[in-house]
Each structure stands twice: as structure tokens, then as C-alpha cells.
């Protein structure tokens, strides 16, 4: 599973990267986080839920899935 940052100047989207291919299938598995920073897994409950669903149950997020930005705290 690939999680990319829309705001990252050097992220996969800025280089025309394609979603990760799910092993043994023709499915593309990705989610875009609309926020900023690095280490997106802990930045957004939405990202955590998408990644967990994939890693635990192999549930692929919908095509063009995205998660809204969450204002950092602290």
C-alpha cells in the first residue's frame, strides 16, 4: 500500500508515481493524505484506518481514496 502526501514537493505524486500494485493482482492500492509532514500513518485517523484495513484484512481502499488534512498538535 502506498500513502502519498499531496503537499510533499518530492513525494510520489510530484514525479508522476503510480499507486502500488497489490502483489499477485492487477489492483492498485493507494491513498493520498491531503495534509503535510512525514510519517503520515500517525498524522491522520483516516490514514491509520485505511492502512490497517489493508494490512489486517487486505481491504483495498477505493480508487482515488484520500484523507483530509489534520492540523498538527503540539
C-alpha positions as CSV (number, residue, x, y, z in Angstrom):
1,X,0.0,0.0,0.0
2,X,1.2,3.5,-0.9
3,X,0.3,6.6,1.1
4,X,1.4,9.8,-0.6
5,X,1.3,13.4,0.6
6,X,-0.3,15.9,-1.8
7,X,1.9,18.7,-0.3
8,X,5.2,16.9,-0.4
9,X,7.4,18.5,-3.1
10,X,9.4,15.4,-3.6
11,X,6.6,12.8,-3.0
12,X,5.5,10.2,-5.4
13,X,2.8,12.3,-7.0
14,X,5.2,15.1,-8.0
15,X,7.2,12.5,-10.0
16,X,4.1,11.0,-11.7
17,X,4.3,8.0,-9.5
18,X,1.6,5.3,-9.8
19,X,-0.2,3.6,-7.0
20,X,1.4,0.5,-5.6
21,X,0.5,-2.8,-7.3
22,X,-1.1,-5.3,-5.0
23,X,1.0,-8.5,-5.2
24,X,-0.5,-11.2,-7.5
25,X,-3.3,-8.9,-8.8
26,X,-3.9,-6.1,-11.1
27,X,-5.3,-3.9,-8.3
28,X,-3.7,-0.6,-7.5
29,X,-3.6,0.3,-3.8
30,X,-3.1,3.9,-2.7
31,X,-4.4,6.7,-0.5
32,X,-3.5,10.3,-0.7
33,X,-3.2,12.3,2.5
34,X,-4.2,15.9,1.9
35,X,-2.0,17.2,4.7
36,X,1.7,17.9,5.3
37,X,4.6,16.4,7.1
38,X,6.3,13.0,7.1
39,X,5.2,9.7,8.6
40,X,1.6,10.1,7.6
41,X,0.4,7.0,9.5
42,X,0.3,8.8,12.8
43,X,-1.0,12.1,11.3
44,X,-4.5,11.1,10.5
45,X,-7.0,8.6,11.8
46,X,-8.3,8.2,8.3
47,X,-4.9,7.1,7.0
48,X,-4.5,4.8,10.0
49,X,-7.9,3.1,9.2
50,X,-7.0,2.7,5.5
51,X,-3.6,1.2,6.2
52,X,-4.8,-1.0,9.0
53,X,-7.7,-2.3,6.8
54,X,-5.3,-3.2,4.1
55,X,-2.6,-4.8,6.3
56,X,-5.0,-6.7,8.5
57,X,-7.8,-7.7,6.0
58,X,-6.3,-6.9,2.6
59,X,-9.2,-4.5,2.1
60,X,-8.1,-2.2,-0.8
61,X,-9.1,1.4,-0.5
62,X,-11.5,2.8,-3.2
63,X,-9.8,4.2,-6.3
64,X,-8.6,7.8,-5.7
65,X,-9.0,7.4,-2.0
66,X,-7.9,10.5,0.0
67,X,-7.8,11.6,3.6
68,X,-8.4,15.2,4.7
69,X,-5.6,17.1,6.4
70,X,-5.5,17.1,10.2
71,X,-4.0,20.2,11.9
72,X,-0.9,19.0,13.8
73,X,-0.9,19.5,17.6
74,X,1.9,20.4,19.9
